[in-house]
C-alpha cells in the first residue's frame, strides 16, 4: 500500500463526470459514423465509375477485334 499514490475525494469520478464523458463519446461516434457514410458513398461512386470505364474499354477492344478480324 505504501507504493500507491495518495487518493482523495478529488480523484473520484461522479455520475455527472461519467455522463459528460458518455455524451462526448456519443457525439464523437456520430461524427465518425457521418464520415464513414460519406466515404462509403464516395467509394461506391468511384467503384461504379471505374467498372463502367472497364466495360467501355472491353467493348471498344471487342469492336476493334471484330472489325480487324
C-alpha positions as CSV (number, residue, x, y, z in Angstrom):
1,X,0.0,0.0,0.0
2,X,2.9,2.3,0.5
3,X,3.6,2.3,-3.3
4,X,0.2,3.6,-4.2
5,X,-0.3,7.3,-4.8
6,X,-2.4,9.3,-2.3
7,X,-6.1,9.3,-3.3
8,X,-8.6,11.8,-2.1
9,X,-12.2,12.6,-3.0
10,X,-11.0,14.8,-5.9
11,X,-9.8,11.6,-7.6
12,X,-13.3,10.0,-7.6
13,X,-15.5,10.4,-10.7
14,X,-19.0,11.5,-10.1
15,X,-22.1,10.4,-12.1
16,X,-22.1,13.8,-13.8
17,X,-18.5,13.2,-14.9
18,X,-19.3,9.9,-16.4
19,X,-22.4,11.3,-18.1
20,X,-20.3,14.1,-19.7
21,X,-17.8,11.5,-20.9
22,X,-20.6,9.4,-22.3
23,X,-22.1,12.4,-24.1
24,X,-18.7,13.3,-25.6
25,X,-18.3,9.7,-26.8
26,X,-21.8,9.7,-28.3
27,X,-21.0,12.9,-30.2
28,X,-17.7,11.5,-31.4
29,X,-19.4,8.3,-32.5
30,X,-22.0,10.3,-34.5
31,X,-19.2,12.3,-36.2
32,X,-17.3,9.2,-37.1
33,X,-20.5,7.5,-38.5
34,X,-21.1,10.5,-40.7
35,X,-17.6,10.5,-42.0
36,X,-17.8,6.7,-42.7
37,X,-21.1,7.2,-44.5
38,X,-19.6,9.9,-46.7
39,X,-16.6,7.8,-47.5
40,X,-18.8,4.8,-48.3
41,X,-20.8,6.9,-50.8
42,X,-17.7,8.2,-52.4
43,X,-16.2,4.7,-52.7
44,X,-19.4,3.3,-54.2
45,X,-19.5,6.1,-56.8
46,X,-15.8,5.6,-57.6
47,X,-16.3,1.8,-57.9
48,X,-19.3,2.1,-60.3
49,X,-17.5,4.7,-62.4
50,X,-14.4,2.5,-62.7
51,X,-16.4,-0.5,-63.6
52,X,-18.2,1.5,-66.3
53,X,-14.8,2.5,-67.8
54,X,-13.6,-1.1,-67.8
55,X,-16.8,-2.2,-69.6
56,X,-16.4,0.6,-72.1
57,X,-12.7,-0.4,-72.8
58,X,-13.6,-4.1,-73.2
59,X,-16.5,-3.1,-75.5
60,X,-14.2,-0.9,-77.6
61,X,-11.5,-3.6,-77.8
62,X,-14.1,-6.2,-78.8
63,X,-15.3,-3.9,-81.6
64,X,-11.8,-3.3,-82.9
65,X,-11.0,-7.1,-82.8
66,X,-14.2,-7.9,-84.7
67,X,-13.6,-5.1,-87.3
68,X,-10.0,-6.2,-87.9
69,X,-10.7,-10.0,-87.8
